Each structure stands twice: as structure tokens, then as C-alpha cells.
Amino acid sequence: MKKVVSPLIFIVLLASITPTVLYPMMTKSQTECTATSKKFQYNCNVLFLHKKEPMTGYSGIVGATMPSMAMAHNVKPVKFIEKDGMAGHYEFTIQLEMLGEWMFQYDISTPKRDRVMEKLIFDKTKSIASDKKHNHSHHKHSDHNHSGHDH
């Protein structure tokens, strides 16, 4: 009986591991946003890629949080819509609460469930991918000088 129980426990444990552990996020996003006339509102375009190929037929929502102040600043998720005639390109408008670094969380519901995360830095006119910004220091929220934030 002991030999039957061990493989069964292994199968149950394996089944309980989340898919992201077994299959790391393969979908990547490339997001660019430009400011609208409304304060802190941005029109965004995202390209979803899987193994460098544009992914079509996706639907889902995108939300945003500030990594330095996740509990204080998070915005209502909005739907992203695929652009006609542009494979893998999607668009949405999002209302942020302030300028600075935001973590976008794309929750893809179809054709398969997936979650894609991307850090962007927002200024008054546009977004910049967080990894493309030079001389960016990673320091704790308590080290920030908030007098420079535009609320």
C-alpha cells in the first residue's frame, strides 16, 4: 500500500503547483502610452508577443499599481481591445492617480488565462519602459521626496 500512496501524493502535489511555476510567463508585453488632455489619463498601445511573434485574439483587463506605494495607489482595471488589422496590437485608456513608476498587470482571459506584468514610468506626456530609463535608482518609498510629485 505504501508504494501506491507515494505516487498519489506526488501527483496531488504536482497538480497543486500553479501553472506559472510549471510554465513561466511566456507572453511579453511592450506598452507605449501618451497623455490625453485629461490630467493623468493616457491612451496606451500594447503589443503582446509570444516567442517574438505577435499574439492575436487576446481579451482581458489591465490594472496598475505604484510599486513604491501599492496599497495607496492602484487604479481601476480597464479592458484592452485588439486593434483592427494590426496583429498583436491592443489599445486602452487608463486613468492614473499621479506621475511616476507604475506596474501594469495584464490579466488575459482568452484564448488562455495568463498574467503579464510590465513596469512603466509616466511623465506629463508619455510612458517609458522602466528598464529603458537610465540612472534609475531603486530606493525605498521612505527615501522619496514627495514635493516633486504632481498630485
GROMACS elastic network, one bead per residue, 0.5 to 0.9 nm:
[ bonds ]
;  ai    aj funct       b0    kb
    1     4     6  0.53818   500
    1     5     6  0.64704   500
    2     5     6  0.52664   500
    2     6     6  0.64993   500
    3     6     6  0.56232   500
    3     7     6  0.70978   500
    4     7     6  0.59302   500
    4     8     6  0.64925   500
    4     9     6  0.89611   500
    5     8     6  0.50587   500
    5     9     6  0.61405   500
    5    10     6  0.86350   500
    6     9     6  0.52158   500
    6    10     6  0.62536   500
    6    11     6  0.87395   500
    7    11     6  0.61783   500
    7    12     6  0.86637   500
    8    11     6  0.51417   500
    8    12     6  0.62487   500
    8    13     6  0.86167   500
    9    12     6  0.51178   500
    9    13     6  0.60956   500
    9    14     6  0.84871   500
   10    13     6  0.51413   500
   10    14     6  0.60269   500
   10    15     6  0.85490   500
   11    14     6  0.50344   500
   11    15     6  0.60828   500
   11    16     6  0.86344   500
   12    15     6  0.51452   500
   12    16     6  0.63099   500
   13    16     6  0.51406   500
   13    17     6  0.66912   500
   14    17     6  0.55015   500
   14    18     6  0.88318   500
   15    18     6  0.78334   500
   15    19     6  0.89988   500
   16    19     6  0.88972   500
   17    20     6  0.82891   500
   17    21     6  0.66623   500
   17    22     6  0.73018   500
   18    21     6  0.56274   500
   18    22     6  0.69490   500
   18    23     6  0.87042   500
   19    22     6  0.51384   500
   19    23     6  0.56009   500
   19    24     6  0.76157   500
   20    25     6  0.62371   500
   20   114     6  0.85468   500
   20   115     6  0.89261   500
   21    24     6  0.57955   500
   21    25     6  0.87581   500
   23    26     6  0.76742   500
   25    28     6  0.76886   500
   25   114     6  0.75015   500
   25   115     6  0.73996   500
   25   116     6  0.70697   500
   26    49     6  0.83376   500
   26    50     6  0.59215   500
   26    51     6  0.71038   500
   26   116     6  0.87833   500
   27    48     6  0.65627   500
   27    49     6  0.55611   500
   27    51     6  0.74886   500
   27    52     6  0.89076   500
   27    55     6  0.84812   500
   27   114     6  0.79268   500
   27   115     6  0.83022   500
   27   116     6  0.67453   500
   28    47     6  0.81484   500
   28    48     6  0.56976   500
   28    49     6  0.51228   500
   28    50     6  0.63153   500
   28    51     6  0.83841   500
   28    52     6  0.83716   500
   28   116     6  0.65799   500
   28   117     6  0.82190   500
   28   118     6  0.84866   500
   29    46     6  0.63650   500
   29    47     6  0.55742   500
   29    49     6  0.62656   500
   29    50     6  0.89759   500
   29   106     6  0.86732   500
   29   116     6  0.69414   500
   29   117     6  0.77462   500
   29   118     6  0.68986   500
   30    45     6  0.82295   500
   30    46     6  0.54509   500
   30    47     6  0.51497   500
   30    48     6  0.66895   500
   30    49     6  0.81154   500
   30   118     6  0.79045   500
   30   129     6  0.81185   500
   31    44     6  0.67995   500
   31    45     6  0.56864   500
   31    47     6  0.64778   500
   31    48     6  0.87868   500
   31   118     6  0.79365   500
   31   120     6  0.80344   500
   31   127     6  0.82434   500
   31   128     6  0.85443   500
   31   129     6  0.75230   500
   32    43     6  0.84813   500
   32    44     6  0.56259   500
   32    45     6  0.54389   500
   32    46     6  0.64543   500
   32    47     6  0.89282   500
   32   120     6  0.86050   500
   32   126     6  0.75527   500
   32   127     6  0.59797   500
   32   128     6  0.71009   500
   32   129     6  0.78613   500
   33    42     6  0.57922   500
   33    43     6  0.54465   500
   33    45     6  0.62825   500
   33    46     6  0.85635   500
   33    93     6  0.87556   500
   33   122     6  0.83667   500
   33   125     6  0.84865   500
   33   126     6  0.53932   500
   33   127     6  0.51753   500
   33   128     6  0.81226   500
   34    41     6  0.84919   500
   34    42     6  0.52974   500
   34    43     6  0.54602   500
   34    44     6  0.64567   500
   34    45     6  0.89305   500
   34   124     6  0.87118   500
   34   125     6  0.57891   500
   34   127     6  0.65993   500
   35    38     6  0.77223   500
   35    39     6  0.79555   500
   35    40     6  0.70220   500
   35    41     6  0.59032   500
   35    43     6  0.63627   500
   35    44     6  0.87349   500
   35   123     6  0.85743   500
   35   124     6  0.66871   500
   35   126     6  0.56073   500
   35   127     6  0.84425   500
   36    39     6  0.73923   500
   36    40     6  0.78481   500
   36    41     6  0.56684   500
   36    42     6  0.54151   500
   36    43     6  0.65653   500
   36    93     6  0.89751   500
   36   125     6  0.81503   500
   37    40     6  0.87090   500
   37    41     6  0.75829   500
   37    42     6  0.87887   500
   38    41     6  0.55212   500
   38    42     6  0.82702   500
   38    95     6  0.87364   500
   39    42     6  0.86814   500
   39    95     6  0.83351   500
   39    96     6  0.85621   500
   39    97     6  0.87526   500
   39    98     6  0.86460   500
   39   124     6  0.83647   500
   40    94     6  0.84855   500
   40    95     6  0.59491   500
   40    96     6  0.51896   500
   40    97     6  0.62362   500
   40    98     6  0.60725   500
   40    99     6  0.70199   500
   40   122     6  0.88355   500
   40   123     6  0.88938   500
   40   124     6  0.74688   500
   41    93     6  0.70847   500
   41    94     6  0.57513   500
   41    96     6  0.59637   500
   41    97     6  0.85217   500
   42    92     6  0.84277   500
   42    93     6  0.56042   500
   42    94     6  0.55132   500
   42    95     6  0.65084   500
   42    96     6  0.78114   500
   42   125     6  0.85992   500
   42   126     6  0.76594   500
   42   127     6  0.87276   500
   43    91     6  0.73962   500
   43    92     6  0.60266   500
   43    94     6  0.66622   500
   44    90     6  0.83054   500
   44    91     6  0.55812   500
   44    92     6  0.53780   500
   44    93     6  0.59008   500
   44    94     6  0.75075   500
   44   127     6  0.88960   500
   45    80     6  0.88993   500
   45    89     6  0.68023   500
   45    90     6  0.56283   500
   45    92     6  0.66989   500
   45    93     6  0.88325   500
   46    80     6  0.86759   500
   46    88     6  0.81062   500
   46    89     6  0.57284   500
   46    90     6  0.52035   500
   46    91     6  0.62165   500
   46    92     6  0.84366   500
   47    54     6  0.69821   500
   47    55     6  0.79880   500
   47    87     6  0.85606   500
   47    88     6  0.54128   500
   47    90     6  0.63370   500
   47    91     6  0.88919   500
   48    52     6  0.88987   500
   48    53     6  0.82232   500
   48    54     6  0.58294   500
   48    55     6  0.55707   500
   48    56     6  0.80718   500
   48    58     6  0.86599   500
   48    88     6  0.54495   500
   48    89     6  0.67701   500
   48    90     6  0.79873   500
   49    52     6  0.52478   500
   49    53     6  0.51203   500
   49    55     6  0.55665   500
   49    88     6  0.70336   500
   50    53     6  0.52309   500
   50    54     6  0.65404   500
   50    55     6  0.64830   500
   51    54     6  0.85434   500
   53    88     6  0.82285   500
   54    87     6  0.60048   500
   54    89     6  0.76764   500
   55    58     6  0.71757   500
   55    87     6  0.67129   500
   55    89     6  0.80799   500
   56    82     6  0.76542   500
   56    86     6  0.87877   500
   56    87     6  0.56246   500
   56    89     6  0.77795   500
   57    82     6  0.73925   500
   57    87     6  0.87498   500
   57    88     6  0.79098   500
   57   110     6  0.72567   500
   57   111     6  0.65844   500
   58    80     6  0.87966   500
   58    81     6  0.82692   500
   58    82     6  0.72862   500
   58    88     6  0.81616   500
   58    90     6  0.86265   500
   58   108     6  0.66255   500
   58   109     6  0.73693   500
   58   110     6  0.53794   500
   58   111     6  0.59485   500
   58   112     6  0.82099   500
   59    79     6  0.76489   500
   59    80     6  0.66580   500
   59    81     6  0.67945   500
   59    82     6  0.76557   500
   59   107     6  0.85375   500
   59   108     6  0.58081   500
   59   109     6  0.58563   500
   59   110     6  0.53943   500
   59   111     6  0.75197   500
   60    78     6  0.84396   500
   60    79     6  0.58152   500
   60    80     6  0.62189   500
   60    81     6  0.82192   500
   60   106     6  0.72277   500
   60   107     6  0.55952   500
   60   109     6  0.50707   500
   60   110     6  0.70113   500
   61    77     6  0.59749   500
   61    78     6  0.52617   500
   61    80     6  0.57614   500
   61   105     6  0.82279   500
   61   106     6  0.59124   500
   61   107     6  0.53734   500
   61   108     6  0.66222   500
   61   109     6  0.81133   500
   62    76     6  0.85863   500
   62    77     6  0.51357   500
   62    78     6  0.54781   500
   62    79     6  0.63162   500
   62    80     6  0.68353   500
   62    92     6  0.85307   500
   62    94     6  0.86030   500
   62   104     6  0.65458   500
   62   105     6  0.54486   500
   62   107     6  0.61248   500
   62   108     6  0.84507   500
   63    74     6  0.76133   500
   63    75     6  0.61604   500
   63    76     6  0.61370   500
   63    78     6  0.65512   500
   63    79     6  0.89954   500
   63    94     6  0.83239   500
   63   103     6  0.82738   500
   63   104     6  0.57386   500
   63   105     6  0.52890   500
   63   106     6  0.67076   500
   63   107     6  0.82192   500
   64    73     6  0.84154   500
   64    74     6  0.56317   500
   64    75     6  0.55294   500
   64    76     6  0.76468   500
   64    77     6  0.71899   500
   64    94     6  0.87338   500
   64    96     6  0.78238   500
   64   102     6  0.61471   500
   64   103     6  0.54069   500
   64   105     6  0.60425   500
   64   106     6  0.88204   500
   65    68     6  0.87048   500
   65    69     6  0.76518   500
   65    70     6  0.53558   500
   65    71     6  0.80710   500
   65    72     6  0.85749   500
   65    73     6  0.58017   500
   65    75     6  0.65357   500
   65    96     6  0.89464   500
   65   101     6  0.87224   500
   65   102     6  0.55425   500
   65   103     6  0.53115   500
   65   104     6  0.67915   500
   65   105     6  0.81984   500
   66    69     6  0.52148   500
   66    71     6  0.82936   500
   66    72     6  0.80725   500
   66    73     6  0.57278   500
   66    74     6  0.65276   500
   66   100     6  0.78974   500
   66   101     6  0.61226   500
   66   103     6  0.59925   500
   66   104     6  0.88896   500
   67    70     6  0.52302   500
   67    71     6  0.89621   500
   67    73     6  0.87546   500
   67   101     6  0.71768   500
   67   102     6  0.63896   500
   67   103     6  0.63040   500
   67   119     6  0.87127   500
   68    73     6  0.89649   500
   68   101     6  0.80679   500
   68   102     6  0.86943   500
   68   139     6  0.88262   500
   68   140     6  0.70970   500
   68   141     6  0.53827   500
   69    72     6  0.53800   500
   69    73     6  0.59404   500
   69    74     6  0.85128   500
   69   141     6  0.70819   500
   70    73     6  0.55273   500
   70    74     6  0.63571   500
   71    74     6  0.70100   500
   73    96     6  0.86360   500
   73    97     6  0.69429   500
   73    98     6  0.85441   500
   74    96     6  0.79942   500
   74    97     6  0.78801   500
   74   102     6  0.88731   500
   75    94     6  0.82432   500
   75    95     6  0.71022   500
   75    96     6  0.62548   500
   75    97     6  0.73305   500
   76    94     6  0.83409   500
   76    95     6  0.80375   500
   76    96     6  0.88586   500
   77    94     6  0.79664   500
   77   105     6  0.88717   500
   78    92     6  0.71856   500
   78    93     6  0.75024   500
   78    94     6  0.67693   500
   79    91     6  0.86725   500
   79    92     6  0.66172   500
   79    93     6  0.86217   500
   80    90     6  0.60612   500
   80    91     6  0.54395   500
   80    93     6  0.82300   500
   80   106     6  0.88583   500
   81    89     6  0.85087   500
   81    90     6  0.51746   500
   81    91     6  0.53509   500
   81    92     6  0.65166   500
   82    85     6  0.88806   500
   82    86     6  0.78449   500
   82    87     6  0.80835   500
   82    88     6  0.72614   500
   82    89     6  0.58802   500
   82    91     6  0.64085   500
   83    86     6  0.56221   500
   83    87     6  0.76386   500
   83    88     6  0.80838   500
   83    89     6  0.57134   500
   83    90     6  0.52746   500
   83    91     6  0.66457   500
   84    87     6  0.79234   500
   84    89     6  0.85329   500
   84    90     6  0.89294   500
   85    89     6  0.88653   500
   86    89     6  0.55714   500
   86    90     6  0.82927   500
   87    90     6  0.86575   500
   96    99     6  0.77252   500
   96   102     6  0.87729   500
   97   151     6  0.74258   500
   98   122     6  0.84751   500
   98   149     6  0.73716   500
   98   150     6  0.62692   500
   98   151     6  0.56432   500
   99   102     6  0.84820   500
   99   121     6  0.77106   500
   99   122     6  0.53224   500
   99   123     6  0.55847   500
   99   124     6  0.70816   500
   99   149     6  0.67896   500
   99   150     6  0.64215   500
   99   151     6  0.78881   500
  100   120     6  0.82358   500
  100   121     6  0.53224   500
  100   122     6  0.50941   500
  100   123     6  0.66017   500
  100   149     6  0.78191   500
  101   119     6  0.68625   500
  101   120     6  0.56424   500
  101   122     6  0.62026   500
  101   130     6  0.73895   500
  102   118     6  0.83764   500
  102   119     6  0.57298   500
  102   120     6  0.54010   500
  102   121     6  0.61627   500
  102   122     6  0.74745   500
  102   130     6  0.88068   500
  103   117     6  0.67384   500
  103   118     6  0.56546   500
  103   120     6  0.63281   500
  103   121     6  0.87331   500
  104   116     6  0.81258   500
  104   117     6  0.56588   500
  104   118     6  0.51814   500
  104   119     6  0.61170   500
  104   120     6  0.73945   500
  105   115     6  0.68377   500
  105   116     6  0.58839   500
  105   118     6  0.67142   500
  105   119     6  0.88887   500
  106   114     6  0.80352   500
  106   115     6  0.55116   500
  106   116     6  0.50185   500
  106   117     6  0.62547   500
  106   118     6  0.82888   500
  107   113     6  0.74379   500
  107   114     6  0.61048   500
  107   116     6  0.67380   500
  107   117     6  0.88783   500
  108   111     6  0.79560   500
  108   112     6  0.70929   500
  108   113     6  0.53810   500
  108   114     6  0.50386   500
  108   115     6  0.59956   500
  108   116     6  0.79043   500
  109   112     6  0.59255   500
  109   114     6  0.68300   500
  109   115     6  0.88287   500
  110   113     6  0.60437   500
  110   114     6  0.84244   500
  118   129     6  0.79291   500
  118   130     6  0.81842   500
  119   128     6  0.87805   500
  119   129     6  0.63199   500
  119   130     6  0.52875   500
  119   131     6  0.77726   500
  120   127     6  0.60475   500
  120   128     6  0.55560   500
  120   131     6  0.82603   500
  121   126     6  0.83975   500
  121   127     6  0.53825   500
  121   128     6  0.51478   500
  121   129     6  0.62828   500
  121   130     6  0.56280   500
  121   133     6  0.82223   500
  122   125     6  0.76822   500
  122   126     6  0.58602   500
  122   128     6  0.64998   500
  122   129     6  0.89594   500
  123   126     6  0.56706   500
  123   127     6  0.63810   500
  123   128     6  0.83386   500
  124   127     6  0.86556   500
  127   130     6  0.88019   500
  128   131     6  0.84581   500
  128   132     6  0.69791   500
  128   133     6  0.70116   500
  129   132     6  0.53855   500
  129   133     6  0.68781   500
  130   133     6  0.56008   500
  130   134     6  0.88759   500
  130   136     6  0.84226   500
  131   134     6  0.79030   500
  131   136     6  0.87057   500
  133   136     6  0.62664   500
  134   137     6  0.89502   500
  139   142     6  0.82168   500
  139   143     6  0.64126   500
  139   144     6  0.77104   500
  140   143     6  0.54194   500
  140   144     6  0.71523   500
  141   144     6  0.53893   500
  141   145     6  0.88187   500
  142   145     6  0.82009   500
  144   147     6  0.89130   500
  145   148     6  0.65310   500
  145   149     6  0.81114   500
  146   149     6  0.53275   500
  146   150     6  0.86916   500
  147   150     6  0.81104   500
